[in-house]
Amino acid sequence: MIELDGVPELIDPVMVAAFEGWNDAGDAASAAVAHLDREWKGEVFAALDAEDYYDFQVNRPTVWLDGGVRKITWPTTRLSVVRIADANGKGKPRDLVLVRGIEPSMRWRSFCNEILGFAHELGVEMLVVLGALLGDTPHTRPVPVSGVTSDPDLARTMDLEETRYEGPTGIVGILQEACTHAGVPAVSLWAAVPHYVSQPPNPKATLALLNRLEDLLDLRIPLGELSEDARAWQLGVDQLAAEDSEVAEYVQSLEEARDTADLPEASGEAIAREFERYLRRRDPQAGPGLATEGGVADGRDGSYLRDTASGRTRPPKPAAKEPKDAKDSKDSKEPKSPNGEPGSPAESMGPEAAEPEAEKPDTKGTSDDRVDGRADDSED
């Protein structure tokens, strides 16, 4: 039984969810929801019973000291609510219900039903699930972000892709399908993380997801230090890649394929759409630190060339260097995962992730310099 006595009546609520693990390459998706919770000071109002959904030998509890008293934190999924006083710069408030947790080990159908129970009781109008996948995308270009849905009407009205993915799926795919059967509008946003530098964190991918979420929900999201972190991350990877000629050459081949693929996107319609976003975000009431085309709204340089990110490991060499003319550019630009599914396991980002590929969703980037884009046929 769900009791929400401590939660006030919400205004146009949207649920935004992300889960650590299989669908969270580079921790990009879970970091995005954590950023929203931190910036808007979310208040936790519910947590799912860890005993019902988690194998504690897989996701172990942690022990910590609170004033000399030992306490235990159990792996679980928590729900918090944030109220945005001025959601779109026009004085209109709005509420977000944030769901952040770990992909459950068991009883996925019951898990999704419990999440949907909260959504029903709170009057949630739409659910947005964030995910991240490993892809053949260069770290020097805007992060491709795809928006997919199982609802044809929603795909048409919100300029999303209708998913056609077939294959193994994670909790993101299961939750979206549960929403479809329950009649709850649901969207998945996927960021493609470079597979050759997949270790977390990846603030550039997190920033890309927040930018796309901002466009989808017509919100103004404060970025804090995220833009600076993204610049530092890219410069750090630049320096590490420059130390290895094979990695540098591989990155260059990805850049050439990506740039070639982006040329058709430089259409009048795409340019007009990005210009509208630029004008909307130049609103003087937006204030500093809000999402803009180049980074933050205080006029600072939006390029990703700043302080180095310390402590990052060296990008692994690609397994085999292919001749540039031996592979179609389409294959070079497609996000892929070790088992072919968008949002493949974050744990597979190490050397042990050598599973054969099943299917690769197509990816199309955008022509602008912001970390945003779209990938076709991603996991829902």
C-alpha positions in Angstrom: 0.0 0.0 0.0 1.3 3.4 -1.0 0.9 6.2 1.5 1.8 9.8 0.5 0.6 11.8 3.4 3.7 14.0 3.5 3.6 14.9 -0.2 1.7 18.1 -1.2 -0.5 18.2 -4.3 1.9 18.5 -7.3 1.8 20.9 -10.2 2.0 19.3 -13.7 4.3 16.6 -12.4 6.8 14.7 -14.6 8.7 11.7 -13.3 12.4 11.5 -14.2 14.2 8.2 -13.5 17.7 6.7 -13.9 19.2 3.5 -12.6 22.8 2.6 -12.0 24.2 -0.5 -13.7 23.4 -2.0 -17.0 21.8 1.1 -18.6 24.2 3.7 -17.2 27.5 3.8 -19.1 29.9 6.3 -17.5 27.3 6.8 -14.7 26.0 9.6 -17.0 22.3 9.0 -16.5 22.3 8.5 -12.7 24.6 11.5 -12.4 22.0 13.6 -14.3 19.2 12.7 -11.9 21.6 13.3 -8.9 22.4 16.7 -10.3 18.7 17.6 -10.5 18.1 16.4 -7.0 21.1 18.4 -5.7 20.5 21.6 -7.5 16.8 21.7 -6.6 17.2 20.3 -3.1 14.9 17.3 -3.6 13.1 15.8 -0.6 13.0 12.0 -0.4 9.4 10.8 0.4 9.7 7.1 -0.3 12.1 4.2 -0.8 11.4 0.8 -2.1 12.0 -2.2 0.2 15.5 -3.4 -0.6 14.6 -7.0 0.5 12.1 -7.3 -2.4 14.3 -6.4 -5.3 18.0 -6.7 -4.6 20.6 -9.5 -4.2 22.9 -8.2 -1.5 25.7 -10.3 -2.8 25.5 -8.4 -6.0 24.7 -5.0 -4.6 26.2 -5.0 -1.1 25.1 -2.7 1.7 27.6 -0.2 3.1 28.5 0.6 6.7 29.3 4.1 7.9 29.8 6.0 11.1 27.4 8.8 12.2 28.8 10.4 15.3 30.5 7.2 16.3 27.4 5.1 15.7 27.6 2.5 13.0 24.8 2.6 10.4 24.0 0.6 7.3 22.8 2.0 4.0 21.0 -0.6 1.9 20.9 -0.6 -1.9 17.5 0.6 -3.0 15.5 3.0 -5.2 14.4 6.3 -3.7 11.8 8.8 -4.8 12.1 12.5 -4.2 10.1 15.6 -5.3 11.4 19.0 -6.3 9.4 22.1 -7.0 10.7 24.4 -9.7 9.4 27.9 -8.9 10.0 29.3 -12.4 10.1 26.3 -14.7 10.2 28.0 -18.1 11.2 31.6 -17.3 7.6 32.8 -17.4 6.8 32.4 -13.7 5.1 29.1 -14.0 5.9 26.5 -11.3 6.3 22.8 -11.9 7.1 19.7 -10.0 9.5 16.8 -10.8 9.4 13.4 -9.2 12.9 12.0 -9.3 13.5 8.3 -9.2 17.1 7.2 -8.6 18.3 3.8 -7.7 20.1 0.6 -8.8 18.8 -1.7 -11.5 16.9 -4.4 -9.5 18.3 -8.0 -9.3 14.8 -9.6 -9.3 11.0 -9.2 -9.5 11.2 -6.6 -12.3 7.5 -6.6 -13.0 6.6 -5.9 -9.4 9.3 -3.2 -9.3 7.8 -1.4 -12.3 4.3 -1.8 -10.9 5.4 -0.2 -7.7 7.0 2.7 -9.5 3.8 3.1 -11.6 1.7 3.0 -8.4 3.6 6.1 -7.2 3.1 7.8 -10.6 -0.6 7.1 -10.4 -1.0 8.4 -6.9 1.0 11.6 -7.6 -0.8 12.3 -10.9 2.3 12.1 -13.0 1.7 13.2 -16.6 4.7 11.6 -18.2 7.7 9.5 -17.3 11.2 10.2 -18.7 13.8 7.5 -18.2 17.5 8.5 -18.7 20.1 6.0 -20.0 23.6 5.9 -21.4 25.2 3.4 -23.9 28.6 2.7 -25.3 29.1 3.9 -28.8 31.5 4.6 -31.7 31.4 8.3 -31.0 34.4 10.6 -30.6 34.8 12.4 -27.4 35.7 15.6 -29.3 32.2 16.0 -30.8 28.8 16.8 -29.3 27.4 13.8 -27.4 24.6 12.1 -29.5 21.4 11.9 -27.4 18.4 10.0 -28.8 14.8 10.4 -27.7 12.7 7.3 -28.2 9.2 6.1 -27.3 6.9 3.2 -27.9 3.9 5.5 -28.4 3.4 6.6 -32.1 1.4 9.6 -31.1 4.0 10.8 -28.6 6.7 10.2 -31.2 4.9 12.5 -33.7 3.9 15.3 -31.3 7.3 15.5 -29.4 9.6 14.9 -32.4 10.9 11.5 -31.0 11.9 8.3 -32.6 9.5 5.3 -32.4 11.7 2.5 -31.1 12.2 -0.6 -33.2 14.9 -2.2 -31.1 14.9 -6.0 -30.6 17.2 -7.8 -28.2 18.2 -8.0 -24.6 16.9 -5.2 -22.5 17.4 -3.6 -19.1 15.2 -2.0 -16.5 14.8 1.1 -18.7 13.2 -0.9 -21.5 11.0 -2.9 -19.1 9.8 0.2 -17.3 9.0 2.0 -20.5 7.0 -0.9 -21.8 5.2 -1.1 -18.5 4.2 2.5 -18.9 2.9 1.9 -22.4 0.7 -1.0 -21.2 -0.5 1.2 -18.3 -1.4 4.1 -20.5 1.3 6.4 -19.1 3.2 8.5 -21.7 6.9 7.5 -21.5 10.1 8.6 -23.1 13.7 7.3 -23.0 16.6 9.6 -23.5 19.9 7.9 -24.4 23.4 9.4 -24.4 26.2 7.7 -26.4 29.4 7.4 -24.4 32.7 6.8 -26.2 33.6 3.2 -25.7 37.3 3.9 -25.6 36.9 6.1 -22.6 34.0 4.6 -20.8 35.0 4.7 -17.2 32.9 7.1 -15.0 32.3 9.8 -14.5 31.4 11.4 -17.8 30.2 14.9 -17.1 30.0 15.7 -20.9 27.4 13.0 -21.4 25.5 14.0 -18.2 25.4 17.6 -19.5 24.1 16.3 -22.9 21.2 14.4 -21.2 20.3 17.5 -19.1 20.3 19.7 -22.2 18.0 17.3 -24.0 15.7 17.0 -20.9 15.5 20.7 -20.8 14.3 20.9 -24.4 11.9 18.1 -23.9 10.2 19.5 -20.8 10.7 23.2 -21.6 12.7 23.7 -18.3 15.5 25.9 -17.2 18.1 23.6 -15.5 20.9 25.2 -13.4 24.1 23.6 -14.4 26.3 24.6 -11.5 29.9 23.4 -12.2 28.9 20.8 -14.7 29.9 22.8 -17.7 33.4 23.3 -16.2 33.7 19.6 -15.4 32.7 18.7 -18.9 35.4 21.0 -20.3 38.0 19.6 -18.0 37.0 16.0 -18.8 37.4 16.6 -22.6 40.8 18.3 -22.2 42.0 15.4 -20.0 41.0 12.8 -22.6 42.6 15.0 -25.3 45.9 14.9 -23.5 45.7 11.1 -22.8 44.8 10.4 -26.4 47.6 12.5 -27.7 50.1 10.3 -25.9 49.2 7.3 -27.9 49.4 7.5 -31.7 47.1 4.6 -32.3 44.3 6.0 -30.1 44.8 9.5 -31.7 44.5 8.0 -35.2 41.4 6.0 -34.1 39.7 9.1 -32.7 40.5 11.0 -35.9 38.7 8.3 -37.9 35.7 8.6 -35.7 35.7 12.4 -36.1 35.8 12.1 -39.9 32.9 9.6 -39.9 30.9 11.7 -37.6 31.5 15.0 -39.5 30.5 13.3 -42.7 27.3 11.9 -41.1 26.5 15.4 -39.7 26.5 17.1 -43.1 22.8 16.2 -44.0 21.7 17.6 -40.6 22.9 21.1 -41.6 19.5 21.8 -43.2 17.4 24.9 -43.0 14.9 23.2 -40.6 17.7 22.0 -38.2 19.4 25.4 -38.2 16.1 27.2 -37.5 15.3 24.8 -34.7 18.7 25.4 -33.0 18.4 29.2 -33.5 15.0 29.1 -31.8 16.7 27.4 -28.8 19.5 29.9 -28.8 17.0 32.8 -28.7 14.9 31.2 -26.0 18.0 30.7 -23.8 19.2 34.2 -24.3 16.3 35.4 -22.1 18.0 37.9 -19.7 15.8 36.5 -16.9 17.6 33.2 -17.3 20.5 34.3 -15.0 23.9 32.8 -14.8 24.6 29.1 -14.8 21.7 28.0 -16.9 21.8 25.7 -19.9 22.8 27.5 -23.2 23.9 26.4 -26.6 27.6 26.8 -25.7 27.5 25.9 -22.0 26.4 28.5 -19.4 24.5 31.7 -19.8 27.1 34.1 -18.6 29.0 34.5 -21.9 31.9 32.2 -21.1 33.5 30.2 -23.8 31.4 27.1 -24.5 34.2 25.0 -25.9 35.4 22.0 -24.0 39.0 23.1 -23.6 39.8 23.9 -20.0 41.7 22.4 -17.0 42.8 18.8 -17.2 40.8 16.2 -15.4 43.2 14.6 -13.0 43.3 10.9 -12.0 41.7 9.5 -15.1 43.1 6.2 -16.5 44.7 5.9 -19.9 42.2 5.1 -22.7 42.7 1.5 -23.9 44.0 0.9 -27.4 41.4 -0.2 -29.9 41.6 -4.0 -30.5 42.2 -3.7 -34.2 42.9 -0.7 -36.4 40.8 -0.8 -39.5 41.7 0.9 -42.8 39.7 4.0 -43.3 38.4 2.8 -46.7 37.5 -0.7 -45.5 34.5 0.2 -43.4 31.4 2.2 -44.3 31.2 5.5 -42.4 27.8 4.5 -41.2 29.3 1.7 -39.0 31.8 4.2 -37.5 29.1 6.5 -36.4 26.7 4.0 -34.9 26.5 3.8 -31.1 27.1 0.2 -30.1 27.4 -1.9 -27.0 29.1 -5.1 -26.3 25.9 -7.1 -26.7 24.2 -4.8 -29.2 21.8 -3.0 -26.9 21.7 0.7 -26.1 22.3 1.2 -22.5 24.6 -1.8 -22.2 26.0 -2.7 -18.8 28.3 -0.1 -17.2 30.1 -3.1 -15.7 30.9 -4.3 -19.2 33.0 -1.2 -19.9 36.2 -2.9 -18.8 38.3 -5.4 -20.5 36.0 -8.2 -19.5 33.2 -6.8 -21.8 34.1 -8.8 -24.9 30.7 -10.2 -25.7 29.7 -10.3 -29.4 27.5 -7.6 -30.7 23.9 -8.3 -31.6 22.5 -5.2 -33.1 23.6 -1.6 -33.4 21.2 1.3 -33.3 21.9 4.0 -35.9 23.1 7.3 -34.6 22.7 10.8 -36.1 24.4 13.8 -34.5 23.5 17.4 -34.8 25.4 20.1 -36.5 25.8 22.4 -33.6 28.5 22.6 -31.0 26.4 21.7 -28.0 26.4 18.3 -26.5 23.1 17.2 -27.9 22.1 14.9 -30.7 19.8 12.0 -31.7 20.4 8.3 -32.3 17.9 6.2 -34.2 16.5 2.9 -33.1 17.9 3.0 -29.6 16.6 0.9 -26.8 13.3 2.2 -25.4 
